[in-house]
Structure formats: C-alpha cells, structure tokens
Amino acid sequence: YANAAARRLSGLADGASPVGRSHWEVWPETVGSAVEGHYRRAVAEGRSVHFEHHYAARGVWHEVHAFPTEAGGLAIVYRDVTEEHAAAA
C-alpha cells in the first residue's frame, strides 16, 4: 500500500504507485548509500530503524521508519521533513 504522500514522495510520473516495485527501482540513488545500510541492517537484525536522509537529487529530506516484516521484507514509512530542514537553516 502506498498513500498519496508516498506516491508523491516517490517521484514516479503521474502519481504512479510504487507498490509492486522494489525500493531500489523507485529510489536508485540509495543503492550503496547509508539508506541501503540501514535497510539491510533492519532485515538482518530483525529490528526497526529510524533515520533521516537527504535525497539531494530530488531536493527533499525524509524521516524514515522501516520495520521488518514476517515475509523477510520491510514496511517503510516516509515523512517529508524538507520544510522543517529549510526553516532550521
């Protein structure tokens, strides 16, 4: 499931849904990044992770909560915190 905010944050054309696509397909810039490290650690350790990440190419900051699932994947919740970072700057 991806709500309207998740679809908007994904950057896919015309509000297309990221459902059914791998994270790496939707966010290719995260391959080899700290984001990938956080996600892989969450799956390997079976523990949730919480972090913020700046997607510079997209000009956004996300607060991320990722929770391991029983199926071996992750449930990921994004919150756009770009305006909060801009205000703090």
Secondary structure, DSSP 8 states (H G I E B T S, - for coil): ---HHHHHHHT-GGG---TTS-HHHH-GGGTTSHHHHHHHHHHHHT--EEEEEEETTTTEEEEEEEEE-TTSSEEEEEEE-HHHHHHH-
